[in-house]
Amino acid sequence: MPECQNCGSFVSRDYVRVFAPDGFENARVCPHCEDAIREGAAVRDARSRRVSSL
């Protein structure tokens, strides 16, 4: 079962396929991560806290 390497949340295989680099089995960050975001091919610290609308 794929998971986020940053926060440990479950992510779907489709999410990993689309947002992780080729050859990765887990996502580096996910939409649940408040402290990191994807920026192009890199992962960086978030500049501000993101609040989930769920």
PDB file of N, CA, C and O in Angstrom:
ATOM      1  N   MET A   1       0.847  -1.164   0.000  1.00  0.00           N
ATOM      2  CA  MET A   1       0.000   0.000   0.000  1.00  0.00           C
ATOM      3  C   MET A   1       0.902   1.240   0.000  1.00  0.00           C
ATOM      4  O   MET A   1       1.704   1.413   0.918  1.00  0.00           O
ATOM      5  N   PRO A   2       0.782   2.098  -1.009  1.00  0.00           N
ATOM      6  CA  PRO A   2       1.625   3.296  -1.080  1.00  0.00           C
ATOM      7  C   PRO A   2       1.300   4.277   0.039  1.00  0.00           C
ATOM      8  O   PRO A   2       0.154   4.387   0.477  1.00  0.00           O
ATOM      9  N   GLU A   3       2.320   4.982   0.488  1.00  0.00           N
ATOM     10  CA  GLU A   3       2.121   5.995   1.511  1.00  0.00           C
ATOM     11  C   GLU A   3       3.052   7.168   1.256  1.00  0.00           C
ATOM     12  O   GLU A   3       4.015   7.072   0.496  1.00  0.00           O
ATOM     13  N   CYS A   4       2.745   8.259   1.902  1.00  0.00           N
ATOM     14  CA  CYS A   4       3.556   9.467   1.802  1.00  0.00           C
ATOM     15  C   CYS A   4       4.821   9.286   2.638  1.00  0.00           C
ATOM     16  O   CYS A   4       4.747   8.888   3.800  1.00  0.00           O
ATOM     17  N   GLN A   5       5.968   9.575   2.055  1.00  0.00           N
ATOM     18  CA  GLN A   5       7.227   9.455   2.776  1.00  0.00           C
ATOM     19  C   GLN A   5       7.405  10.567   3.798  1.00  0.00           C
ATOM     20  O   GLN A   5       8.227  10.443   4.706  1.00  0.00           O
ATOM     21  N   ASN A   6       6.651  11.649   3.666  1.00  0.00           N
ATOM     22  CA  ASN A   6       6.770  12.781   4.588  1.00  0.00           C
ATOM     23  C   ASN A   6       5.883  12.609   5.816  1.00  0.00           C
ATOM     24  O   ASN A   6       6.362  12.750   6.941  1.00  0.00           O
ATOM     25  N   CYS A   7       4.583  12.302   5.622  1.00  0.00           N
ATOM     26  CA  CYS A   7       3.659  12.255   6.762  1.00  0.00           C
ATOM     27  C   CYS A   7       3.094  10.867   7.048  1.00  0.00           C
ATOM     28  O   CYS A   7       2.467  10.664   8.088  1.00  0.00           O
ATOM     29  N   GLY A   8       3.304   9.908   6.147  1.00  0.00           N
ATOM     30  CA  GLY A   8       2.832   8.548   6.373  1.00  0.00           C
ATOM     31  C   GLY A   8       1.386   8.293   5.979  1.00  0.00           C
ATOM     32  O   GLY A   8       0.888   7.188   6.196  1.00  0.00           O
ATOM     33  N   SER A   9       0.691   9.278   5.406  1.00  0.00           N
ATOM     34  CA  SER A   9      -0.698   9.107   4.984  1.00  0.00           C
ATOM     35  C   SER A   9      -0.789   8.171   3.790  1.00  0.00           C
ATOM     36  O   SER A   9       0.148   8.065   2.999  1.00  0.00           O
ATOM     37  N   PHE A  10      -1.933   7.488   3.666  1.00  0.00           N
ATOM     38  CA  PHE A  10      -2.201   6.641   2.509  1.00  0.00           C
ATOM     39  C   PHE A  10      -2.348   7.516   1.268  1.00  0.00           C
ATOM     40  O   PHE A  10      -2.982   8.570   1.311  1.00  0.00           O
ATOM     41  N   VAL A  11      -1.763   7.073   0.175  1.00  0.00           N
ATOM     42  CA  VAL A  11      -1.985   7.685  -1.141  1.00  0.00           C
ATOM     43  C   VAL A  11      -2.286   6.563  -2.124  1.00  0.00           C
ATOM     44  O   VAL A  11      -1.811   5.441  -1.949  1.00  0.00           O
ATOM     45  N   SER A  12      -3.056   6.851  -3.137  1.00  0.00           N
ATOM     46  CA  SER A  12      -3.409   5.823  -4.112  1.00  0.00           C
ATOM     47  C   SER A  12      -2.236   5.546  -5.054  1.00  0.00           C
ATOM     48  O   SER A  12      -1.332   6.369  -5.202  1.00  0.00           O
ATOM     49  N   ARG A  13      -2.270   4.395  -5.673  1.00  0.00           N
ATOM     50  CA  ARG A  13      -1.235   4.047  -6.658  1.00  0.00           C
ATOM     51  C   ARG A  13      -1.264   5.040  -7.821  1.00  0.00           C
ATOM     52  O   ARG A  13      -0.221   5.370  -8.387  1.00  0.00           O
ATOM     53  N   ASP A  14      -2.458   5.511  -8.173  1.00  0.00           N
ATOM     54  CA  ASP A  14      -2.567   6.505  -9.245  1.00  0.00           C
ATOM     55  C   ASP A  14      -1.888   7.812  -8.854  1.00  0.00           C
ATOM     56  O   ASP A  14      -1.245   8.443  -9.692  1.00  0.00           O
ATOM     57  N   TYR A  15      -2.020   8.231  -7.584  1.00  0.00           N
ATOM     58  CA  TYR A  15      -1.353   9.445  -7.119  1.00  0.00           C
ATOM     59  C   TYR A  15       0.158   9.293  -7.251  1.00  0.00           C
ATOM     60  O   TYR A  15       0.834  10.207  -7.724  1.00  0.00           O
ATOM     61  N   VAL A  16       0.691   8.150  -6.838  1.00  0.00           N
ATOM     62  CA  VAL A  16       2.128   7.897  -6.944  1.00  0.00           C
ATOM     63  C   VAL A  16       2.549   7.892  -8.413  1.00  0.00           C
ATOM     64  O   VAL A  16       3.583   8.462  -8.763  1.00  0.00           O
ATOM     65  N   ARG A  17       1.767   7.263  -9.259  1.00  0.00           N
ATOM     66  CA  ARG A  17       2.094   7.180 -10.685  1.00  0.00           C
ATOM     67  C   ARG A  17       2.181   8.565 -11.309  1.00  0.00           C
ATOM     68  O   ARG A  17       3.054   8.817 -12.140  1.00  0.00           O
ATOM     69  N   VAL A  18       1.283   9.464 -10.915  1.00  0.00           N
ATOM     70  CA  VAL A  18       1.239  10.804 -11.506  1.00  0.00           C
ATOM     71  C   VAL A  18       2.247  11.764 -10.874  1.00  0.00           C
ATOM     72  O   VAL A  18       2.890  12.530 -11.592  1.00  0.00           O
ATOM     73  N   PHE A  19       2.401  11.740  -9.550  1.00  0.00           N
ATOM     74  CA  PHE A  19       3.171  12.772  -8.863  1.00  0.00           C
ATOM     75  C   PHE A  19       4.546  12.356  -8.360  1.00  0.00           C
ATOM     76  O   PHE A  19       5.332  13.219  -7.968  1.00  0.00           O
ATOM     77  N   ALA A  20       4.863  11.074  -8.355  1.00  0.00           N
ATOM     78  CA  ALA A  20       6.191  10.632  -7.905  1.00  0.00           C
ATOM     79  C   ALA A  20       7.086  10.391  -9.126  1.00  0.00           C
ATOM     80  O   ALA A  20       6.590  10.042 -10.198  1.00  0.00           O
ATOM     81  N   PRO A  21       8.371  10.572  -8.970  1.00  0.00           N
ATOM     82  CA  PRO A  21       9.289  10.289 -10.078  1.00  0.00           C
ATOM     83  C   PRO A  21       9.240   8.813 -10.473  1.00  0.00           C
ATOM     84  O   PRO A  21       8.877   7.958  -9.665  1.00  0.00           O
ATOM     85  N   ASP A  22       9.606   8.524 -11.710  1.00  0.00           N
ATOM     86  CA  ASP A  22       9.641   7.140 -12.185  1.00  0.00           C
ATOM     87  C   ASP A  22      10.479   6.284 -11.250  1.00  0.00           C
ATOM     88  O   ASP A  22      11.550   6.697 -10.805  1.00  0.00           O
ATOM     89  N   GLY A  23       9.984   5.095 -10.958  1.00  0.00           N
ATOM     90  CA  GLY A  23      10.711   4.167 -10.111  1.00  0.00           C
ATOM     91  C   GLY A  23      10.374   4.273  -8.633  1.00  0.00           C
ATOM     92  O   GLY A  23      10.785   3.408  -7.859  1.00  0.00           O
ATOM     93  N   PHE A  24       9.645   5.296  -8.213  1.00  0.00           N
ATOM     94  CA  PHE A  24       9.260   5.444  -6.810  1.00  0.00           C
ATOM     95  C   PHE A  24       7.999   4.631  -6.547  1.00  0.00           C
ATOM     96  O   PHE A  24       7.111   4.574  -7.399  1.00  0.00           O
ATOM     97  N   GLU A  25       7.910   4.007  -5.389  1.00  0.00           N
ATOM     98  CA  GLU A  25       6.727   3.251  -5.000  1.00  0.00           C
ATOM     99  C   GLU A  25       5.871   4.020  -4.002  1.00  0.00           C
ATOM    100  O   GLU A  25       4.740   3.621  -3.723  1.00  0.00           O
ATOM    101  N   ASN A  26       6.396   5.114  -3.465  1.00  0.00           N
ATOM    102  CA  ASN A  26       5.685   5.962  -2.512  1.00  0.00           C
ATOM    103  C   ASN A  26       5.838   7.422  -2.927  1.00  0.00           C
ATOM    104  O   ASN A  26       6.800   7.797  -3.597  1.00  0.00           O
ATOM    105  N   ALA A  27       4.871   8.233  -2.517  1.00  0.00           N
ATOM    106  CA  ALA A  27       4.936   9.664  -2.807  1.00  0.00           C
ATOM    107  C   ALA A  27       5.883  10.341  -1.828  1.00  0.00           C
ATOM    108  O   ALA A  27       5.990   9.922  -0.675  1.00  0.00           O
ATOM    109  N   ARG A  28       6.563  11.374  -2.276  1.00  0.00           N
ATOM    110  CA  ARG A  28       7.465  12.135  -1.398  1.00  0.00           C
ATOM    111  C   ARG A  28       6.691  13.069  -0.490  1.00  0.00           C
ATOM    112  O   ARG A  28       7.040  13.209   0.683  1.00  0.00           O
ATOM    113  N   VAL A  29       5.653  13.711  -0.997  1.00  0.00           N
ATOM    114  CA  VAL A  29       4.719  14.533  -0.226  1.00  0.00           C
ATOM    115  C   VAL A  29       3.331  14.318  -0.808  1.00  0.00           C
ATOM    116  O   VAL A  29       3.193  13.867  -1.945  1.00  0.00           O
ATOM    117  N   CYS A  30       2.303  14.640  -0.033  1.00  0.00           N
ATOM    118  CA  CYS A  30       0.929  14.439  -0.494  1.00  0.00           C
ATOM    119  C   CYS A  30       0.089  15.666  -0.139  1.00  0.00           C
ATOM    120  O   CYS A  30       0.591  16.574   0.523  1.00  0.00           O
ATOM    121  N   PRO A  31      -1.163  15.714  -0.559  1.00  0.00           N
ATOM    122  CA  PRO A  31      -2.010  16.871  -0.231  1.00  0.00           C
ATOM    123  C   PRO A  31      -2.250  17.051   1.272  1.00  0.00           C
ATOM    124  O   PRO A  31      -2.645  18.136   1.698  1.00  0.00           O
ATOM    125  N   HIS A  32      -2.020  16.019   2.078  1.00  0.00           N
ATOM    126  CA  HIS A  32      -2.224  16.113   3.527  1.00  0.00           C
ATOM    127  C   HIS A  32      -1.035  16.743   4.241  1.00  0.00           C
ATOM    128  O   HIS A  32      -1.160  17.132   5.403  1.00  0.00           O
ATOM    129  N   CYS A  33       0.096  16.853   3.588  1.00  0.00           N
ATOM    130  CA  CYS A  33       1.300  17.424   4.216  1.00  0.00           C
ATOM    131  C   CYS A  33       1.129  18.934   4.380  1.00  0.00           C
ATOM    132  O   CYS A  33       0.873  19.649   3.411  1.00  0.00           O
ATOM    133  N   GLU A  34       1.275  19.409   5.621  1.00  0.00           N
ATOM    134  CA  GLU A  34       1.155  20.840   5.888  1.00  0.00           C
ATOM    135  C   GLU A  34       2.503  21.538   5.856  1.00  0.00           C
ATOM    136  O   GLU A  34       2.563  22.763   5.748  1.00  0.00           O
ATOM    137  N   ASP A  35       3.600  20.765   5.950  1.00  0.00           N
ATOM    138  CA  ASP A  35       4.917  21.377   6.082  1.00  0.00           C
ATOM    139  C   ASP A  35       5.786  21.290   4.832  1.00  0.00           C
ATOM    140  O   ASP A  35       6.889  21.835   4.815  1.00  0.00           O
ATOM    141  N   ALA A  36       5.310  20.615   3.783  1.00  0.00           N
ATOM    142  CA  ALA A  36       6.105  20.467   2.560  1.00  0.00           C
ATOM    143  C   ALA A  36       5.189  20.440   1.343  1.00  0.00           C
ATOM    144  O   ALA A  36       4.036  20.017   1.429  1.00  0.00           O
ATOM    145  N   ILE A  37       5.716  20.894   0.210  1.00  0.00           N
ATOM    146  CA  ILE A  37       4.962  20.857  -1.041  1.00  0.00           C
ATOM    147  C   ILE A  37       5.889  20.455  -2.177  1.00  0.00           C
ATOM    148  O   ILE A  37       7.110  20.578  -2.079  1.00  0.00           O
ATOM    149  N   ARG A  38       5.283  19.972  -3.256  1.00  0.00           N
ATOM    150  CA  ARG A  38       6.045  19.678  -4.468  1.00  0.00           C
ATOM    151  C   ARG A  38       6.153  20.980  -5.251  1.00  0.00           C
ATOM    152  O   ARG A  38       5.182  21.729  -5.362  1.00  0.00           O
ATOM    153  N   GLU A  39       7.324  21.241  -5.786  1.00  0.00           N
ATOM    154  CA  GLU A  39       7.519  22.401  -6.652  1.00  0.00           C
ATOM    155  C   GLU A  39       8.320  21.905  -7.844  1.00  0.00           C
ATOM    156  O   GLU A  39       9.547  21.818  -7.794  1.00  0.00           O
ATOM    157  N   GLY A  40       7.605  21.579  -8.921  1.00  0.00           N
ATOM    158  CA  GLY A  40       8.274  20.968 -10.065  1.00  0.00           C
ATOM    159  C   GLY A  40       8.776  19.591  -9.668  1.00  0.00           C
ATOM    160  O   GLY A  40       8.013  18.781  -9.142  1.00  0.00           O
ATOM    161  N   ALA A  41      10.034  19.321  -9.910  1.00  0.00           N
ATOM    162  CA  ALA A  41      10.616  18.022  -9.559  1.00  0.00           C
ATOM    163  C   ALA A  41      11.152  17.982  -8.143  1.00  0.00           C
ATOM    164  O   ALA A  41      11.567  16.926  -7.665  1.00  0.00           O
ATOM    165  N   ALA A  42      11.147  19.120  -7.467  1.00  0.00           N
ATOM    166  CA  ALA A  42      11.720  19.204  -6.115  1.00  0.00           C
ATOM    167  C   ALA A  42      10.624  19.247  -5.059  1.00  0.00           C
ATOM    168  O   ALA A  42       9.468  19.549  -5.355  1.00  0.00           O
ATOM    169  N   VAL A  43      11.002  18.945  -3.837  1.00  0.00           N
ATOM    170  CA  VAL A  43      10.128  19.080  -2.676  1.00  0.00           C
ATOM    171  C   VAL A  43      10.742  20.156  -1.800  1.00  0.00           C
ATOM    172  O   VAL A  43      11.948  20.147  -1.550  1.00  0.00           O
ATOM    173  N   ARG A  44       9.905  21.099  -1.326  1.00  0.00           N
ATOM    174  CA  ARG A  44      10.430  22.169  -0.487  1.00  0.00           C
ATOM    175  C   ARG A  44       9.511  22.384   0.704  1.00  0.00           C
ATOM    176  O   ARG A  44       8.361  21.946   0.708  1.00  0.00           O
ATOM    177  N   ASP A  45      10.040  23.069   1.717  1.00  0.00           N
ATOM    178  CA  ASP A  45       9.237  23.429   2.882  1.00  0.00           C
ATOM    179  C   ASP A  45       8.155  24.410   2.453  1.00  0.00           C
ATOM    180  O   ASP A  45       8.394  25.281   1.617  1.00  0.00           O
ATOM    181  N   ALA A  46       6.981  24.267   3.019  1.00  0.00           N
ATOM    182  CA  ALA A  46       5.891  25.192   2.730  1.00  0.00           C
ATOM    183  C   ALA A  46       6.205  26.549   3.351  1.00  0.00           C
ATOM    184  O   ALA A  46       6.740  26.620   4.457  1.00  0.00           O
ATOM    185  N   ARG A  47       5.877  27.611   2.651  1.00  0.00           N
ATOM    186  CA  ARG A  47       6.131  28.956   3.165  1.00  0.00           C
ATOM    187  C   ARG A  47       5.080  29.369   4.180  1.00  0.00           C
ATOM    188  O   ARG A  47       5.350  30.167   5.077  1.00  0.00           O
ATOM    189  N   SER A  48       3.880  28.822   4.033  1.00  0.00           N
ATOM    190  CA  SER A  48       2.818  29.081   4.992  1.00  0.00           C
ATOM    191  C   SER A  48       2.062  27.792   5.224  1.00  0.00           C
ATOM    192  O   SER A  48       2.111  26.883   4.395  1.00  0.00           O
ATOM    193  N   ARG A  49       1.368  27.705   6.336  1.00  0.00           N
ATOM    194  CA  ARG A  49       0.630  26.494   6.676  1.00  0.00           C
ATOM    195  C   ARG A  49      -0.571  26.367   5.761  1.00  0.00           C
ATOM    196  O   ARG A  49      -1.327  27.322   5.584  1.00  0.00           O
ATOM    197  N   ARG A  50      -0.749  25.191   5.179  1.00  0.00           N
ATOM    198  CA  ARG A  50      -1.897  24.950   4.318  1.00  0.00           C
ATOM    199  C   ARG A  50      -2.996  24.340   5.157  1.00  0.00           C
ATOM    200  O   ARG A  50      -2.732  23.464   5.981  1.00  0.00           O
ATOM    201  N   VAL A  51      -4.230  24.787   4.962  1.00  0.00           N
ATOM    202  CA  VAL A  51      -5.372  24.292   5.711  1.00  0.00           C
ATOM    203  C   VAL A  51      -6.246  23.482   4.772  1.00  0.00           C
ATOM    204  O   VAL A  51      -6.650  23.969   3.716  1.00  0.00           O
ATOM    205  N   SER A  52      -6.535  22.255   5.151  1.00  0.00           N
ATOM    206  CA  SER A  52      -7.375  21.387   4.341  1.00  0.00           C
ATOM    207  C   SER A  52      -8.815  21.857   4.396  1.00  0.00           C
ATOM    208  O   SER A  52      -9.291  22.284   5.448  1.00  0.00           O
ATOM    209  N   SER A  53      -9.511  21.782   3.271  1.00  0.00           N
ATOM    210  CA  SER A  53     -10.911  22.198   3.211  1.00  0.00           C
ATOM    211  C   SER A  53     -11.845  21.037   3.489  1.00  0.00           C
ATOM    212  O   SER A  53     -13.060  21.180   3.356  1.00  0.00           O
ATOM    213  N   LEU A  54     -11.306  19.893   3.871  1.00  0.00           N
ATOM    214  CA  LEU A  54     -12.145  18.718   4.141  1.00  0.00           C
ATOM    215  C   LEU A  54     -12.804  18.792   5.469  1.00  0.00           C
ATOM    216  O   LEU A  54     -13.542  17.881   5.843  1.00  0.00           O
TER     217      LEU A  54
END
